[in-house]
Amino acid sequence: MVDETKQDTKELKDQIGNSSDYEPVLNMWKTEELSIYDDRLLIERREINDQFIVGHSVNGRCGASYGYKVGTGQLGNWETVRDETTDQQVTNVCRAEIVKWLINSSADYPTHIGVGTDDTEFDVTDTELGNETGTRVSITSDNSTSKTIVYTALYSDRYDEDIVEAGIFNASSNGDMFVRRTFDSFDLDSFGSGNYHLHKFTWTIKLFDV
C-alpha cells in the first residue's frame, strides 16, 4: 500500500528541489498543520446598459456610427450568479510556492484568474484548467483579515462561452495554477436579456486557525 503522505512530500520535493532547508517546512504538510479551512467563490454580474466600458468589444466603442452614448444610463445592481463554499484544498504547486515563501526563498504569487469549459473534478495534482478559454484577467488581493486572503477579478468584456471552471494563476498565460474550482455552467456573456454584463469573481481562501 502506498503511503500518500510520503508520496505528497516527494512530489513537493520534486517541485521545489532537494535542499535540506525545506525539510522542516515539508514536515508541516505531513501533520496537516497548514491547511485550508474553507474556499468560497462568489461570482456576480451587473448589466452595462449604455455605459461606456473601456476595453469592451461593443460598449467600448465611441461615435454616432456605433449608436452608443458615453456615460448615459445606469449600471445595473450586482446579482449573484454562483456562490459556493467548500473545504477543497489548493494544488500541490501552490503548496510548493508557500513552502518557498516560508523559508524566504523566491516564490511567485497569484496574479490572474482564468476560466474554462471542462467540469472534470478537481485534484490537487492539477496544473492547469481542463479547457481554458478567453484571456486571463488580473486580480487584486486583500489580506487585511487574519488568516484570510481575498482575490477579486473583473471580467469587463463579452466571451460568448458557457464556463464551468475557474483557476488562479501566477501569470497572464501558462504559469502555475494555485487553485481550481468547478461549478454549474453559466454564460459569461449573458446577452439573453438584451444587455451585456460585467462579471466579478471574488475568491476567498481561509486557513485553519492552528
C-alpha positions in Angstrom: 0.0 0.0 0.0 1.3 3.5 -1.0 1.9 5.9 1.9 0.1 9.0 0.5 1.9 11.4 2.9 5.3 10.3 1.7 4.1 10.5 -1.9 2.9 14.1 -1.4 6.2 15.0 0.3 8.2 13.6 -2.6 6.0 15.5 -5.1 6.7 18.7 -3.3 10.4 18.0 -3.1 10.4 17.4 -6.9 8.8 20.8 -7.4 11.0 22.9 -5.1 14.3 21.0 -5.1 16.1 18.6 -2.7 17.7 21.2 -0.4 17.6 20.1 3.3 16.4 23.6 4.1 13.0 22.5 3.0 12.7 19.5 5.4 11.2 21.3 8.5 8.6 23.0 6.4 7.8 19.9 4.4 7.1 18.1 7.7 4.3 20.6 8.3 2.4 19.0 5.4 2.7 15.6 7.0 0.8 16.6 10.1 -1.6 18.9 8.1 -0.7 21.9 10.3 -1.2 24.2 7.3 -4.5 23.5 5.6 -7.5 25.3 4.0 -10.5 25.9 6.3 -12.8 26.9 3.5 -12.7 28.2 -0.1 -15.5 30.5 -1.2 -16.1 31.5 -4.8 -18.7 34.3 -5.4 -19.5 35.2 -9.0 -21.7 38.2 -9.6 -22.9 40.2 -12.7 -24.4 43.5 -13.4 -25.9 45.0 -16.6 -23.9 47.5 -18.5 -26.8 49.2 -20.3 -25.5 52.2 -22.3 -22.4 52.8 -20.1 -19.1 53.2 -21.9 -16.8 50.4 -20.7 -13.1 50.7 -21.6 -11.9 47.6 -23.4 -15.4 46.3 -24.1 -15.8 45.0 -27.7 -19.2 46.6 -28.0 -19.7 49.2 -25.2 -16.1 50.3 -25.5 -16.6 52.0 -28.9 -17.3 55.7 -29.4 -19.1 57.6 -32.1 -22.6 58.0 -33.6 -22.0 55.3 -36.1 -21.9 52.7 -33.2 -25.1 54.0 -31.7 -23.7 54.3 -28.1 -23.6 57.3 -25.9 -20.8 57.7 -23.5 -21.8 57.7 -19.8 -25.6 57.5 -20.4 -27.8 55.2 -18.4 -27.1 53.4 -15.1 -25.2 50.3 -14.4 -27.4 47.6 -13.0 -27.1 46.2 -9.5 -24.8 43.3 -8.8 -26.7 40.0 -8.7 -25.3 36.6 -7.7 -24.6 34.0 -10.4 -22.8 31.5 -8.2 -21.9 31.4 -4.6 -20.2 28.2 -3.4 -18.1 27.4 -0.4 -16.1 24.2 0.0 -13.2 22.8 2.1 -11.3 22.0 -1.1 -7.5 22.2 -0.9 -5.0 24.1 -3.0 -2.9 22.4 -5.7 0.5 20.8 -4.9 2.1 23.6 -7.0 0.6 26.2 -4.7 1.8 24.3 -1.6 5.3 24.2 -3.0 5.2 28.0 -3.5 4.1 28.6 0.1 7.0 26.4 1.3 9.4 28.6 -0.7 7.9 31.7 0.9 8.2 30.2 4.4 11.9 29.7 4.1 12.5 33.1 2.5 13.2 31.7 -0.9 12.0 33.2 -4.2 8.3 32.5 -4.6 5.7 33.5 -7.2 2.3 34.8 -6.1 -1.1 34.8 -7.8 -1.8 37.5 -10.4 -4.5 36.3 -12.7 -7.8 34.3 -12.9 -8.7 32.2 -15.9 -11.9 30.4 -16.9 -12.7 27.3 -18.9 -15.2 24.8 -20.1 -14.1 21.4 -18.6 -16.1 20.2 -15.5 -13.7 17.4 -14.6 -13.5 17.1 -10.8 -10.6 19.0 -9.1 -7.5 17.1 -8.0 -4.5 18.5 -6.0 -2.2 17.4 -8.9 -4.0 19.7 -11.4 -1.5 22.1 -13.0 -3.9 23.8 -15.5 -7.6 24.2 -16.3 -9.2 21.4 -18.2 -10.0 23.6 -21.2 -9.1 27.2 -20.7 -10.9 29.8 -22.8 -10.6 33.5 -23.3 -8.0 35.8 -21.8 -7.0 35.7 -18.2 -7.9 38.7 -16.1 -5.6 40.4 -13.5 -6.6 40.1 -9.8 -6.4 42.3 -6.8 -5.7 40.8 -3.4 -6.7 41.7 0.2 -5.2 40.1 3.3 -6.5 42.6 5.9 -8.5 39.8 7.6 -6.3 37.4 9.7 -5.6 34.0 8.0 -7.8 35.0 5.0 -6.9 36.1 1.5 -9.4 37.6 -0.9 -8.8 37.7 -4.7 -11.0 39.8 -6.9 -11.2 39.9 -10.7 -13.5 41.8 -13.1 -14.4 40.5 -16.5 -15.5 43.6 -18.4 -15.8 42.1 -21.9 -18.1 39.5 -23.5 -16.9 36.0 -24.0 -19.8 34.1 -25.6 -18.9 31.0 -23.6 -20.7 28.7 -21.1 -18.0 28.3 -18.5 -17.8 25.6 -15.8 -14.4 26.1 -14.2 -12.0 28.8 -12.9 -8.5 28.9 -11.6 -6.0 31.3 -10.0 -2.5 31.6 -11.7 0.8 33.4 -11.2 1.0 34.5 -14.9 -1.2 36.0 -17.6 -0.5 32.9 -19.7 0.9 29.5 -18.8 2.5 29.8 -15.3 1.4 27.8 -12.3 -2.2 27.2 -11.1 -2.7 27.7 -7.4 -6.4 26.6 -7.0 -9.2 25.4 -9.3 -12.9 25.2 -8.9 -15.8 23.8 -11.0 -19.4 24.9 -10.9 -22.7 24.7 -12.7 -22.4 26.1 -16.2 -23.4 29.8 -17.0 -22.9 32.1 -19.9 -20.1 34.6 -19.3 -21.7 36.9 -21.9 -25.3 36.7 -20.7 -26.8 38.7 -23.5 -30.1 36.9 -23.3 -31.9 39.9 -21.6 -30.8 42.2 -24.4 -27.9 43.6 -22.4 -24.3 42.9 -21.8 -22.9 42.3 -18.3 -19.8 42.8 -16.2 -18.8 39.8 -14.2 -17.0 39.9 -10.9 -15.2 37.0 -9.3 -14.5 37.2 -5.6 -12.4 34.2 -4.3 -11.9 33.9 -0.6 -9.5 31.4 0.9 -9.3 31.0 4.7 -6.7 29.0 6.6 -7.4 26.9 9.7 -6.7 28.7 13.0 -4.0 26.4 14.3 
